[in-house]
């Protein structure tokens, strides 16, 4: 195996830009993931960068399966509007407008600034 290959995994140890609890989404720079443990602001913790998770979503907006999902880093929730947010993946399932959570397929390298 190559001596420069560091890790074959989708869990990274990242430094938190704000307090997160287990299961919450986080945007570290342009890298999105879901915290696997409670992590204090400035602390390093395990973050899954690929998978499907139930995440908070903007109430009042319905999602079609496969729709692009964006992370609002101010409200720390998902929506399907790109304005000022980062694309983190796709809706893994339909979510109704009354739903406050949605199933998101998030993938590494997906965060794309809005307008792209």
N, CA, C and O atoms as a DFTB+ gen file, in Angstrom:
464 C
 N C O
     1  1       0.847      -1.180       0.000
     2  2       0.000       0.000       0.000
     3  2       0.889       1.239       0.000
     4  3       1.982       1.238       0.565
     5  1       0.408       2.272      -0.631
     6  2       1.169       3.521      -0.712
     7  2       1.433       4.070       0.684
     8  3       0.546       4.071       1.537
     9  1       2.636       4.530       0.909
    10  2       2.993       5.057       2.230
    11  2       2.418       6.444       2.485
    12  3       2.402       6.904       3.627
    13  1       1.949       7.111       1.444
    14  2       1.371       8.444       1.629
    15  2      -0.148       8.407       1.785
    16  3      -0.765       9.455       1.981
    17  1      -0.763       7.235       1.704
    18  2      -2.209       7.097       1.866
    19  2      -2.520       7.109       3.353
    20  3      -2.038       6.253       4.095
    21  1      -3.322       8.071       3.796
    22  2      -3.533       8.277       5.227
    23  2      -4.769       7.601       5.802
    24  3      -4.743       7.133       6.940
    25  1      -5.850       7.544       5.031
    26  2      -7.083       7.078       5.638
    27  2      -8.068       6.626       4.573
    28  3      -8.239       7.290       3.551
    29  1      -8.714       5.493       4.819
    30  2      -9.791       5.008       3.966
    31  2     -11.051       5.025       4.821
    32  3     -11.419       4.022       5.432
    33  1     -11.699       6.175       4.854
    34  2     -12.793       6.329       5.782
    35  2     -13.651       7.516       5.381
    36  3     -13.229       8.350       4.580
    37  1     -14.837       7.594       5.927
    38  2     -15.694       8.756       5.714
    39  2     -15.943       9.484       7.033
    40  3     -16.854      10.306       7.133
    41  1     -15.129       9.177       8.041
    42  2     -15.201       9.881       9.316
    43  2     -13.895      10.636       9.501
    44  3     -12.808      10.059       9.458
    45  1     -14.028      11.947       9.708
    46  2     -12.856      12.793       9.912
    47  2     -12.918      13.435      11.284
    48  3     -14.006      13.692      11.799
    49  1     -11.775      13.695      11.877
    50  2     -11.700      14.468      13.115
    51  2     -11.555      15.928      12.730
    52  3     -10.536      16.340      12.177
    53  1     -12.592      16.710      13.031
    54  2     -12.631      18.109      12.633
    55  2     -12.765      19.017      13.856
    56  3     -13.329      18.629      14.879
    57  1     -12.238      20.222      13.727
    58  2     -12.338      21.227      14.780
    59  2     -13.639      21.996      14.601
    60  3     -13.902      22.547      13.532
    61  1     -14.448      22.030      15.650
    62  2     -15.776      22.646      15.574
    63  2     -15.711      24.170      15.588
    64  3     -15.051      24.772      16.435
    65  1     -16.422      24.789      14.616
    66  2     -16.513      26.251      14.598
    67  2     -17.603      26.770      15.540
    68  3     -17.688      27.972      15.791
    69  1     -18.432      25.866      16.056
    70  2     -19.483      26.188      17.017
    71  2     -19.875      24.893      17.713
    72  3     -19.552      23.809      17.227
    73  1     -20.567      24.992      18.847
    74  2     -20.961      23.820      19.634
    75  2     -21.910      22.936      18.828
    76  3     -22.834      23.436      18.186
    77  1     -21.684      21.631      18.861
    78  2     -22.548      20.664      18.189
    79  2     -22.786      19.476      19.108
    80  3     -21.931      19.117      19.918
    81  1     -23.945      18.879      18.971
    82  2     -24.235      17.647      19.695
    83  2     -24.320      16.507      18.683
    84  3     -24.431      16.727      17.477
    85  1     -24.265      15.311      19.198
    86  2     -24.312      14.127      18.355
    87  2     -25.517      14.169      17.424
    88  3     -26.645      14.382      17.869
    89  1     -25.277      13.966      16.128
    90  2     -26.345      13.943      15.133
    91  2     -26.597      15.274      14.451
    92  3     -27.369      15.337      13.493
    93  1     -25.965      16.336      14.923
    94  2     -26.173      17.634      14.289
    95  2     -25.201      17.841      13.138
    96  3     -24.075      17.343      13.153
    97  1     -25.661      18.587      12.141
    98  2     -24.821      18.933      11.009
    99  2     -23.864      20.051      11.360
   100  3     -24.123      20.854      12.256
   101  1     -22.745      20.092      10.637
   102  2     -21.751      21.146      10.846
   103  2     -21.058      21.438       9.522
   104  3     -20.805      20.537       8.722
   105  1     -20.760      22.701       9.312
   106  2     -19.996      23.124       8.145
   107  2     -18.659      23.653       8.657
   108  3     -18.604      24.669       9.350
   109  1     -17.588      22.952       8.309
   110  2     -16.231      23.345       8.703
   111  2     -15.533      23.799       7.429
   112  3     -15.136      22.979       6.601
   113  1     -15.390      25.095       7.282
   114  2     -14.903      25.622       6.011
   115  2     -15.928      25.320       4.943
   116  3     -17.053      25.815       5.003
   117  1     -15.557      24.515       3.968
   118  2     -16.495      24.088       2.924
   119  2     -16.778      22.592       3.024
   120  3     -17.260      21.987       2.067
   121  1     -16.479      21.990       4.185
   122  2     -16.686      20.557       4.387
   123  2     -17.859      20.353       5.332
   124  3     -17.826      20.800       6.478
   125  1     -18.915      19.665       4.843
   126  2     -20.094      19.396       5.664
   127  2     -20.040      17.981       6.197
   128  3     -19.541      17.067       5.539
   129  1     -20.562      17.815       7.401
   130  2     -20.678      16.489       7.973
   131  2     -21.665      16.472       9.120
   132  3     -22.234      17.501       9.483
   133  1     -21.864      15.292       9.687
   134  2     -22.746      15.094      10.819
   135  2     -21.906      14.602      11.991
   136  3     -21.177      13.616      11.878
   137  1     -22.018      15.307      13.127
   138  2     -21.227      14.972      14.310
   139  2     -21.662      13.627      14.879
   140  3     -22.854      13.341      14.991
   141  1     -20.681      12.811      15.235
   142  2     -20.973      11.494      15.793
   143  2     -20.993      11.511      17.319
   144  3     -21.439      10.550      17.945
   145  1     -20.512      12.597      17.918
   146  2     -20.519      12.787      19.367
   147  2     -20.794      14.250      19.652
   148  3     -20.813      15.067      18.732
   149  1     -21.007      14.592      20.908
   150  2     -21.090      15.993      21.303
   151  2     -19.695      16.589      21.186
   152  3     -18.722      15.974      21.622
   153  1     -19.584      17.790      20.597
   154  2     -18.281      18.422      20.390
   155  2     -18.384      19.900      20.742
   156  3     -19.237      20.611      20.211
   157  1     -17.520      20.359      21.631
   158  2     -17.521      21.757      22.052
   159  2     -16.902      22.648      20.980
   160  3     -16.144      22.181      20.130
   161  1     -17.233      23.929      21.030
   162  2     -16.647      24.914      20.128
   163  2     -15.125      24.895      20.278
   164  3     -14.615      25.014      21.392
   165  1     -14.404      24.748      19.178
   166  2     -12.951      24.718      19.192
   167  2     -12.349      23.354      19.478
   168  3     -11.140      23.170      19.339
   169  1     -13.177      22.396      19.878
   170  2     -12.695      21.040      20.154
   171  2     -12.691      20.215      18.868
   172  3     -13.364      20.554      17.895
   173  1     -11.933      19.141      18.883
   174  2     -11.848      18.229      17.743
   175  2     -12.724      17.018      18.037
   176  3     -12.696      16.471      19.139
   177  1     -13.505      16.604      17.033
   178  2     -14.357      15.446      17.216
   179  2     -14.651      14.742      15.911
   180  3     -14.356      15.251      14.830
   181  1     -15.243      13.549      16.030
   182  2     -15.535      12.706      14.878
   183  2     -16.769      13.203      14.134
   184  3     -17.829      13.414      14.724
   185  1     -16.606      13.386      12.809
   186  2     -17.672      13.879      11.948
   187  2     -17.781      12.973      10.723
   188  3     -16.804      12.769      10.002
   189  1     -18.981      12.432      10.493
   190  2     -19.223      11.629       9.291
   191  2     -19.390      12.582       8.112
   192  3     -20.164      13.537       8.187
   193  1     -18.670      12.327       7.032
   194  2     -18.722      13.201       5.868
   195  2     -19.468      12.583       4.686
   196  3     -19.502      13.157       3.597
   197  1     -20.065      11.412       4.908
   198  2     -20.779      10.740       3.829
   199  2     -21.828       9.832       4.446
   200  3     -21.534       9.080       5.375
   201  1     -23.041       9.898       3.938
   202  2     -24.087       9.013       4.441
   203  2     -25.454       9.626       4.287
   204  3     -25.642      10.578       3.530
   205  1     -26.410       9.073       5.012
   206  2     -27.771       9.587       5.027
   207  2     -28.121       9.871       6.477
   208  3     -27.928       9.028       7.353
   209  1     -28.638      11.068       6.719
   210  2     -29.012      11.463       8.079
   211  2     -30.313      12.247       8.050
   212  3     -30.650      12.891       7.056
   213  1     -31.032      12.181       9.154
   214  2     -32.206      13.015       9.339
   215  2     -31.721      14.328       9.928
   216  3     -31.130      14.354      11.008
   217  1     -31.973      15.421       9.212
   218  2     -31.479      16.733       9.618
   219  2     -32.627      17.734       9.678
   220  3     -33.641      17.560       9.002
   221  1     -32.470      18.782      10.487
   222  2     -33.516      19.801      10.538
   223  2     -33.665      20.484       9.184
   224  3     -32.680      20.708       8.480
   225  1     -34.894      20.811       8.830
   226  2     -35.147      21.474       7.556
   227  2     -36.042      22.685       7.757
   228  3     -36.750      22.796       8.759
   229  1     -35.999      23.563       6.814
   230  2     -36.845      24.743       6.810
   231  2     -38.301      24.313       6.738
   232  3     -38.713      23.661       5.779
   233  1     -39.073      24.672       7.741
   234  2     -40.501      24.351       7.729
   235  2     -41.185      25.153       6.633
   236  3     -40.788      26.281       6.340
   237  1     -42.196      24.577       6.039
   238  2     -42.944      25.256       4.986
   239  2     -42.459      24.941       3.587
   240  3     -43.099      25.319       2.606
   241  1     -41.337      24.254       3.484
   242  2     -40.804      23.885       2.169
   243  2     -40.877      22.370       2.000
   244  3     -40.429      21.618       2.865
   245  1     -41.440      21.937       0.893
   246  2     -41.510      20.510       0.593
   247  2     -40.289      20.109      -0.232
   248  3     -39.778      20.899      -1.026
   249  1     -39.830      18.876      -0.037
   250  2     -38.700      18.347      -0.803
   251  2     -39.161      17.201      -1.675
   252  3     -39.902      16.328      -1.223
   253  1     -38.729      17.199      -2.913
   254  2     -38.901      16.035      -3.782
   255  2     -37.659      15.150      -3.618
   256  3     -36.556      15.655      -3.412
   257  1     -37.841      13.864      -3.707
   258  2     -36.697      12.966      -3.625
   259  2     -35.703      13.314      -4.717
   260  3     -36.089      13.479      -5.874
   261  1     -34.435      13.428      -4.368
   262  2     -33.391      13.750      -5.332
   263  2     -33.122      15.233      -5.493
   264  3     -32.191      15.613      -6.204
   265  1     -33.916      16.086      -4.849
   266  2     -33.691      17.540      -4.928
   267  2     -32.367      17.898      -4.254
   268  3     -31.976      17.279      -3.264
   269  1     -31.689      18.896      -4.797
   270  2     -30.469      19.371      -4.152
   271  2     -30.825      19.973      -2.799
   272  3     -31.808      20.703      -2.675
   273  1     -30.020      19.662      -1.785
   274  2     -30.246      20.166      -0.435
   275  2     -29.074      21.063      -0.057
   276  3     -27.914      20.736      -0.305
   277  1     -29.403      22.194       0.547
   278  2     -28.410      23.191       0.931
   279  2     -28.392      23.374       2.443
   280  3     -29.417      23.201       3.103
   281  1     -27.235      23.722       2.994
   282  2     -27.072      23.963       4.417
   283  2     -27.047      25.464       4.675
   284  3     -26.208      26.186       4.137
   285  1     -27.974      25.916       5.500
   286  2     -28.012      27.311       5.947
   287  2     -27.180      27.367       7.223
   288  3     -27.641      26.940       8.281
   289  1     -25.970      27.885       7.134
   290  2     -25.052      27.868       8.266
   291  2     -25.414      28.901       9.332
   292  3     -24.885      28.848      10.442
   293  1     -26.302      29.836       9.015
   294  2     -26.768      30.794      10.013
   295  2     -27.847      30.157      10.885
   296  3     -27.781      30.224      12.112
   297  1     -28.844      29.536      10.241
   298  2     -29.934      28.886      10.974
   299  2     -29.603      27.443      11.330
   300  3     -30.306      26.814      12.121
   301  1     -28.532      26.923      10.743
   302  2     -28.069      25.549      10.954
   303  2     -29.178      24.539      10.680
   304  3     -29.526      23.696      11.507
   305  1     -29.712      24.680       9.461
   306  2     -30.744      23.768       8.979
   307  2     -30.631      23.641       7.465
   308  3     -29.910      24.400       6.816
   309  1     -31.346      22.680       6.919
   310  2     -31.322      22.420       5.479
   311  2     -32.502      23.086       4.793
   312  3     -33.554      23.309       5.392
   313  1     -32.298      23.396       3.521
   314  2     -33.382      23.877       2.676
   315  2     -33.052      23.547       1.230
   316  3     -31.996      22.981       0.945
   317  1     -33.931      23.890       0.333
   318  2     -33.679      23.613      -1.083
   319  2     -33.465      24.904      -1.857
   320  3     -33.549      24.920      -3.085
   321  1     -33.190      25.976      -1.144
   322  2     -32.903      27.271      -1.759
   323  2     -31.407      27.534      -1.668
   324  3     -30.821      27.455      -0.589
   325  1     -30.798      27.843      -2.793
   326  2     -29.352      27.999      -2.851
   327  2     -28.851      29.329      -2.311
   328  3     -27.660      29.460      -2.028
   329  1     -29.711      30.303      -2.161
   330  2     -29.293      31.669      -1.825
   331  2     -28.402      31.720      -0.585
   332  3     -28.882      31.566       0.538
   333  1     -27.107      31.937      -0.794
   334  2     -26.156      32.093       0.288
   335  2     -25.814      30.837       1.054
   336  3     -25.093      30.906       2.049
   337  1     -26.310      29.688       0.623
   338  2     -26.089      28.440       1.343
   339  2     -25.148      27.516       0.566
   340  3     -24.778      27.812      -0.570
   341  1     -24.763      26.395       1.187
   342  2     -23.848      25.435       0.567
   343  2     -24.591      24.155       0.227
   344  3     -25.317      23.616       1.062
   345  1     -24.418      23.670      -0.983
   346  2     -25.006      22.392      -1.382
   347  2     -24.287      21.285      -0.625
   348  3     -23.064      21.165      -0.690
   349  1     -25.071      20.467       0.104
   350  2     -24.462      19.381       0.881
   351  2     -24.835      18.007       0.344
   352  3     -24.253      17.003       0.754
   353  1     -25.798      17.953      -0.568
   354  2     -26.193      16.653      -1.105
   355  2     -27.585      16.702      -1.688
   356  3     -27.958      17.664      -2.360
   357  1     -28.362      15.645      -1.423
   358  2     -29.659      15.469      -2.059
   359  2     -30.691      14.943      -1.065
   360  3     -30.339      14.282      -0.088
   361  1     -31.955      15.238      -1.316
   362  2     -33.027      14.688      -0.498
   363  2     -33.103      13.187      -0.764
   364  3     -33.307      12.757      -1.899
   365  1     -32.937      12.394       0.299
   366  2     -32.989      10.942       0.141
   367  2     -34.424      10.440       0.094
   368  3     -34.683       9.320      -0.347
   369  1     -35.352      11.268       0.547
   370  2     -36.767      10.905       0.553
   371  2     -37.594      12.179       0.446
   372  3     -37.098      13.281       0.681
   373  1     -38.840      12.010       0.095
   374  2     -39.776      13.131       0.043
   375  2     -39.959      13.669       1.461
   376  3     -40.021      12.901       2.421
   377  1     -40.043      14.991       1.586
   378  2     -40.356      15.628       2.868
   379  2     -41.471      16.634       2.629
   380  3     -41.394      17.445       1.706
   381  1     -42.493      16.582       3.450
   382  2     -43.624      17.486       3.298
   383  2     -43.324      18.869       3.851
   384  3     -42.372      19.052       4.609
   385  1     -44.133      19.831       3.470
   386  2     -43.915      21.205       3.918
   387  2     -44.088      21.361       5.422
   388  3     -43.498      22.268       6.010
   389  1     -44.872      20.513       6.054
   390  2     -45.056      20.582       7.502
   391  2     -43.931      19.884       8.272
   392  3     -43.814      20.056       9.485
   393  1     -43.108      19.101       7.579
   394  2     -42.015      18.377       8.240
   395  2     -40.928      19.341       8.694
   396  3     -40.584      20.283       7.979
   397  1     -40.394      19.103       9.877
   398  2     -39.301      19.936      10.385
   399  2     -37.954      19.247      10.237
   400  3     -36.918      19.827      10.562
   401  1     -37.963      18.004       9.746
   402  2     -36.734      17.287       9.429
   403  2     -36.874      16.642       8.057
   404  3     -37.981      16.454       7.552
   405  1     -35.736      16.307       7.469
   406  2     -35.726      15.620       6.189
   407  2     -34.550      14.667       6.131
   408  3     -33.554      14.843       6.833
   409  1     -34.674      13.670       5.296
   410  2     -33.622      12.681       5.108
   411  2     -32.683      13.169       4.008
   412  3     -33.103      13.367       2.868
   413  1     -31.415      13.360       4.352
   414  2     -30.443      13.951       3.433
   415  2     -29.308      12.979       3.143
   416  3     -28.690      12.439       4.061
   417  1     -29.040      12.763       1.867
   418  2     -27.869      12.009       1.427
   419  2     -26.762      13.044       1.242
   420  3     -26.761      13.800       0.270
   421  1     -25.823      13.070       2.181
   422  2     -24.737      14.046       2.107
   423  2     -23.462      13.332       1.667
   424  3     -23.192      12.203       2.075
   425  1     -22.702      14.001       0.845
   426  2     -21.537      13.380       0.235
   427  2     -20.315      14.290       0.335
   428  3     -20.454      15.511       0.274
   429  1     -19.122      13.715       0.488
   430  2     -17.930      14.553       0.559
   431  2     -17.714      15.313      -0.740
   432  3     -17.977      14.804      -1.829
   433  1     -17.240      16.514      -0.606
   434  2     -16.941      17.308      -1.771
   435  2     -18.152      17.966      -2.418
   436  3     -18.008      18.653      -3.430
   437  1     -19.338      17.772      -1.857
   438  2     -20.548      18.340      -2.434
   439  2     -20.752      19.815      -2.112
   440  3     -21.351      20.523      -2.922
   441  1     -20.276      20.319      -0.953
   442  2     -20.589      21.729      -0.689
   443  2     -20.126      22.638      -1.802
   444  3     -18.929      22.756      -2.067
   445  1     -21.070      23.276      -2.446
   446  2     -20.794      24.177      -3.558
   447  2     -21.457      25.493      -3.214
   448  3     -22.645      25.518      -2.892
   449  1     -20.714      26.594      -3.274
   450  2     -21.354      27.879      -2.986
   451  2     -22.554      28.095      -3.894
   452  3     -22.580      27.619      -5.029
   453  1     -23.535      28.807      -3.394
   454  2     -24.747      29.043      -4.169
   455  2     -24.416      29.733      -5.482
   456  3     -23.383      30.389      -5.616
   457  1     -25.296      29.575      -6.427
   458  2     -25.130      30.196      -7.743
   459  2     -24.293      29.366      -8.707
   460  3     -23.999      29.804      -9.818
   461  1     -23.907      28.151      -8.272
   462  2     -23.110      27.301      -9.159
   463  2     -23.887      26.073      -9.548
   464  3     -23.382      25.234     -10.294
